[in-house]
Amino acid sequence: MKSLRIATRESPLALWQAEFIRDELLRHHQSLSVELIGMTTKGDQWLASPLSEVGGKGLFIKELEQAMLSDRADIAVHSMKDLPAVLPPEFILPVIAFRADQRDVLVSPLGGLDDLPEGAHVGSSSLRRQAQLLSYRPDLRMSSIRGNVGTRLGKLDSGEYDAIVLAAAGLQRLGLNRADVSPIPVEICLPAPGQGALGVECVANSPALELLRPLMDANTDRCVRAERGVSAGLGADCALPVAAQGVLTETAEISLSALVADASGQRILRAQGLGKEPEAVAAEVVNQLYAAGAQEVLDSIRHIN
């Protein structure tokens, strides 16, 4: 292939990610021509409701996948945390790499999580974040907030919220070095599966695979696949408060932490696994969560939604 087309959403963060992958490809293939194909997805258009109410994470990728199937694009670039746990069978993720800070951050002029006054109004559309923060601070008033990073920060700065919760990686990639950002320890808010990592999606057997080979990162791939294995094993989507983080040990094993919570954060089930193979350690953690009562918690969430 002498040219490559990247399908991307047109939000500032999505464009940054696509441009980053373009630059990485050009670094390895100097004669390659790379074109960005900007697209607006249904997830970008439907901002009035939480994703859990309008179709989930798949709303952000369907148009990109259709572009690849119809040969209008060769690859698509995603934030791994925004991808459904199970892709359609036509597609693969040959590249899961370039992982940045996995933590969530609190953005607030009032300080960090412990500094917020009682009953503070905190914006987050993630049930995973809401449940964990309510477990730590049950007094907080959580409500949904949609839109790209800039839109959410604008709502905070205009006083609609006392604080909002974002992914550290997104702020870092956009170069938004604000003084009112406080990282939230993973012990308080375990990240979403895949958080901080970039993924490149393409159709199976795509001729782009050879071009993508230099971008592959086996260590990040293993950890993220273990995390996504938890989501898949629990049948989880964005409507369910599920978190997972895989970390490589000195012996190259995956140490996998995971949790599932109810909507209020009053009940949080945690599990821990260790192993070489992503699928095996994910299955071990999923079995622990089900043994601890995950099905009851998941059913209660699905009933609410």
Secondary structure, DSSP 8 states (H G I E B T S, - for coil): --EEEEEEE-SHHHHHHHHHHHHHHHHH-TT-EEEEEEE--HHHH--SS-HHHHT-GGGGTHHHHHHHHTTS-SEEEEEGGGS-SS--TTEEEEEEE------EEEE-TT-SGGGS-TT-EEE---HHHHHHHHHH-TT-EEE---S-HHHHHHHHHTTS-SEEEEEHHHHHHTT---TTEEE--TTTS---TTTT-EEEEEETT-TTHHHHGGG--HHHHHHHHHHHHHHHHHT--TTS-EEEEEEE-TTS-EEEEEEEE-TTSS-EEEEEEEESSHHHHHHHHHHHHHHTTHHHHHHHHHHH-
